């Protein structure tokens, strides 16, 4: 799939090889930058919100960090 889409290697010099894990990381970072709720990203990637917080917190702004716990608590209470 990556070869067909000509995405197997980056445009860096020297080129770096991409794999499906790097595409997953790109997806998570892109979603965080666009303001997608962390719970939705975690569900789509079959991972925990804590893992996303630990590894991708720098991709979210301070406002999103403050709202994370409120949104998570509200979702639990409504389920």
Buried (B, 14 or more C-beta within 10 A) or exposed (E): EBEEEEEEEEEEEEEEEBEEEBEEEEBBBEBBEEEBBBBEBBEEBEBEBEEBBEEBEEBBEEEBEEBBEEBBEEEEEEE
